[in-house]
Amino acid sequence: MRKAKPNRLLQGLVDEHAQRAGLGLTRHRRTLDAPVGVHVQDRDGGSAKLSFLSNDYLGLAGHPDLRQALADGALQWGAGSGASPLVSGHLGCHADAEAALAEFVGAEASLLFITGYMANLAVITSLLDHADDVVFSDALNHASLIDGCRLSRARVVPYAHGDLQMLQGLLLAHPGRRRLIATDAVFSMDGDQADLGSLLALAELHDTLLLVDDAHGFGVQGPQGRGSVAAANLHSERVILMGTLGKAAGLSGAFVAGDARVIEHLVQRSRSYIFSTSPAPAVAAAIPSALRLIAAGDARRRHVQALRTCLQEMAAQWRFTLPWGETPIAPVLVGEAAVTMTLAAALAQQGVLVAGIRPPTVPLGSSRLRISLSASHQLEDLRTLQSAARMVGFEVDSA
Ligand SMILES: *Cc1c(COP(=O)(O)O)cnc(C)c1O
């Protein structure tokens, strides 16, 4: 038998992995052996830990009503949807969920997606598909918006984070056939919020559409948790809202809501909608229950807000900055990736899990510990976090 040739591709992957490991950039999955919650247990053993990792902002992922709604949905509609929506996968439960979502956010129509990632790809690539089209994108937008921009055939014009003056200049400098401004409503790694009112004013002045990614605002912001667009009181055919159902809503999936003409265009043209199997019927069937829980969630939202305020007071004694904010996402700015990961590991040793976020997720030199608050956290959990932070040297006088 001849000796096999060296597999250069696989060797290349191994080399690349070793290089990443050398830079401390290897990513690890944690296997948790319990439903989503604030107290988690690693499958590999060790003691239970207090988690500030999930996006389950209202604590609904484990809610008995949602579990029941999923079970009922599966019994009524079956386990799988069987096909893509334009073939035979659009069932009554999907149509009902879309109607309920549109009504909840005050839009003419909505369209259900398997993930927010797919929804963002759908909107950007189907609206902009020509070299004369232009998409204006905030520099800190989520990866799914960035990938939507890349995949569209449009010219991509980034603007500095939240810099509306720069955006205005770019809108004047880049005319085009069709134009879209794309922004996170609540920025996922910073927890700060876009000025949606001013963005819409620019969109109207310069005849563009405005895509608002409300992954972290839906369920949390606005009256009855109706989201960031409702919070800003925007009513415009120019606004296209993308909301996810895997975060505050406690389920999975996403929706796009807006003007009926835009939604119809997505049905006709968006490849990530047309060429993918419809969401599991049980998930669609549970959406009205999730919306009821969100609407009735004022106490949960007030509780998260109170936790955020308390965390801000705690952080005043830390040697790292926690920028003031009003969302459940609290970034503790550390700077160096290696220091950030060491701190995250030290906190884990103390039984507290926070996310160490480093490049490429955030810009170089802006690595951070991301604390994600949930209505399931108690004030006592923040005290536990505070003593762990003290143990690993967060406080100024401990330096
Ligand atoms: C999580 C997230 C998405 C993607 O939503 P999925 O449903 O998880 O795919 C999109 N945009 C932002 C800002 C997000 O945080």
The ligand as an ORCA input file, in Angstrom:
! r2SCAN-3c Opt
* xyz 0 1
  C     -29.065     36.994     19.848
  C     -29.073     38.071     18.842
  C     -29.487     37.849     17.528
  C     -29.741     36.477     16.995
  O     -30.914     35.949     17.481
  P     -31.056     34.353     17.543
  O     -32.508     34.131     17.585
  O     -30.339     33.923     18.774
  O     -30.415     33.820     16.299
  C     -29.585     38.920     16.680
  N     -29.262     40.157     17.087
  C     -28.836     40.414     18.328
  C     -28.508     41.806     18.723
  C     -28.710     39.373     19.246
  O     -28.252     39.609     20.465
*
